[in-house]
Amino acid sequence: MDIYPKEYFEYLNRSERKVDVKPFILISSILVFSFSFLFISPLIHEFSHVTFLKMNNCFYNIYSNLNPMTGFYAVIIPFTPMSPLRTFFALLSGIFGSYLILAFTYNLCKKVKDPKIKLLISSLILGFFIDILINSFNGDMVIALNMLGLPKFISLTSLFLFFAPLTFFMFKKFIENLNDFLNSSTVNS
């Protein structure tokens, strides 16, 4: 004895029943960007510092803060004395680790054909990039350039000259992926 009539199953399988997933994907994209910017990228950044310190047999203490409004933040204090060169590389290791993940994710995005997935990965990339941008101008990169004896104005100008075209490129790619998504058919049955 069938509980449901045969017509009910035919109704479920008809192609007329379609759902537009664009709003869901757009909201998911904003959430992916926020989570990437506030939590994932800072964790990778601090993990890269810790990995460099462990590779150099350095003892350290880490103080971390996790807040939904400001994201993840950590202060790492090495106890083992380091040469200026090692300190320089320890400062740059966080940004380098973030760049590695950014490059990997960017290459992954280039291989994806589905506009929905591509938009979500682009949001992840944009979150990574903006976190790297803020960390570069506000922290490790400026301190590392100051260790070279450069005045703050010169180090900030060199950072701007490096990041201005890269920022333009990142936002351009994100907008291209957003346009591809909005122009694609995202109605699922």
C-alpha positions in Angstrom: 0.0 0.0 0.0 1.5 3.4 -1.1 1.2 6.3 1.3 1.7 8.9 -1.4 0.0 8.7 -4.8 2.2 8.4 -7.9 1.2 11.9 -9.0 2.9 13.4 -5.9 6.3 11.9 -6.9 5.8 13.1 -10.5 5.1 16.6 -9.1 8.4 16.5 -7.1 10.4 15.5 -10.1 9.0 18.1 -12.5 11.4 20.7 -13.8 8.9 23.5 -13.1 9.7 23.5 -9.4 12.9 25.7 -9.3 14.6 27.6 -6.5 16.7 30.7 -7.0 19.9 30.3 -5.0 21.4 33.7 -5.7 20.4 35.3 -2.4 21.8 32.3 -0.4 25.1 32.3 -2.3 25.5 36.1 -1.9 24.9 35.9 1.9 27.2 32.9 2.1 29.8 34.9 0.2 29.6 37.7 2.8 29.9 35.2 5.6 32.9 33.4 3.9 34.6 36.8 3.5 34.0 37.8 7.1 35.1 34.4 8.5 38.2 34.5 6.3 39.1 38.1 7.2 38.4 37.8 11.0 39.5 34.2 11.8 41.1 32.0 9.1 43.7 34.4 7.8 44.8 35.7 11.2 45.2 32.1 12.4 47.3 31.2 9.4 49.4 34.4 10.0 50.1 33.6 13.6 50.6 29.9 12.9 53.3 30.9 10.4 55.1 32.9 13.1 55.0 30.0 15.5 56.2 27.6 12.8 59.2 29.8 12.1 60.0 30.1 15.8 59.7 26.3 16.3 61.9 25.6 13.2 64.6 27.9 14.8 64.3 26.2 18.2 63.0 29.3 19.8 61.0 29.3 23.0 58.0 31.7 23.0 54.9 32.7 24.8 51.7 33.4 22.9 48.8 35.6 24.1 45.8 35.3 21.9 42.4 36.9 21.8 39.3 35.7 19.9 36.5 38.1 19.6 33.6 38.0 17.1 33.9 41.8 16.4 37.7 42.0 16.0 38.5 38.5 15.1 41.6 36.6 16.1 44.6 38.4 17.4 47.8 37.2 19.0 51.0 38.6 20.5 54.0 36.2 20.3 56.9 36.9 22.6 60.1 34.9 21.9 62.2 34.1 24.9 65.2 32.9 23.0 67.5 35.7 21.8 67.5 36.0 18.0 69.9 37.7 15.6 68.5 40.8 13.8 68.3 38.7 10.6 66.2 36.0 12.3 64.0 38.6 13.9 63.5 40.1 10.5 62.5 36.7 9.0 60.3 35.9 12.0 58.4 39.1 11.4 57.9 38.3 7.7 57.0 34.7 8.2 53.4 35.5 9.1 52.8 37.5 5.9 54.7 34.9 3.9 52.5 32.1 5.3 49.4 34.0 4.5 50.7 34.7 0.9 51.3 31.0 0.4 47.7 30.2 1.3 46.5 33.1 -0.8 48.4 31.8 -3.8 47.1 28.3 -3.3 43.5 29.5 -3.0 43.9 31.8 -6.0 45.1 28.9 -8.2 42.3 26.8 -7.0 39.8 29.5 -7.9 41.3 29.7 -11.5 40.5 26.0 -12.0 36.9 26.1 -10.8 34.3 26.5 -13.5 31.1 26.8 -11.4 30.3 30.5 -10.8 28.8 29.8 -7.4 31.9 28.1 -6.1 34.1 30.6 -7.8 32.4 33.5 -6.0 32.7 31.8 -2.6 36.4 31.1 -3.2 36.9 34.7 -4.4 35.3 35.9 -1.1 37.8 33.7 0.8 40.7 35.2 -1.2 39.5 38.7 -0.7 39.3 38.1 3.1 42.8 36.7 3.1 44.1 39.6 1.0 42.5 42.4 3.1 43.9 40.8 6.3 47.4 40.7 4.7 47.0 44.3 3.6 46.0 45.5 7.1 48.8 43.4 8.7 51.3 44.8 6.3 50.5 48.5 6.9 49.8 48.1 10.6 52.3 45.6 11.9 54.9 43.1 10.9 55.9 44.5 7.5 56.4 48.0 8.7 58.5 46.8 11.7 60.6 44.6 9.4 61.2 47.5 7.0 62.1 49.8 9.9 64.7 47.2 11.0 66.4 47.8 7.7 66.9 51.4 8.8 64.3 52.8 6.5 62.3 55.8 7.7 58.6 55.1 8.2 57.6 57.3 5.3 59.8 55.3 2.9 58.6 52.0 4.2 54.9 53.0 3.9 55.5 54.4 0.4 57.2 51.2 -0.8 54.3 49.2 0.7 51.8 51.4 -1.0 53.6 51.0 -4.4 53.6 47.3 -3.9 50.0 46.9 -2.7 48.2 49.4 -4.9 48.4 47.4 -8.1 47.8 44.1 -6.2 44.7 45.6 -4.5 43.4 46.7 -7.9 44.0 43.3 -9.3 42.3 41.5 -6.4 39.2 43.7 -6.4 39.0 43.4 -10.2 39.1 39.6 -10.1 36.4 39.6 -7.3 34.1 41.8 -9.3 34.6 39.7 -12.4 33.7 36.6 -10.5 30.7 38.4 -8.9 29.5 39.5 -12.4 29.9 35.9 -13.7 27.8 34.7 -10.8 25.1 37.3 -11.3 24.9 36.7 -15.0 24.8 32.9 -14.7 21.7 30.8 -14.3 21.6 29.8 -10.6 18.2 28.3 -10.5 18.3 24.7 -9.2 15.4 22.3 -9.4 
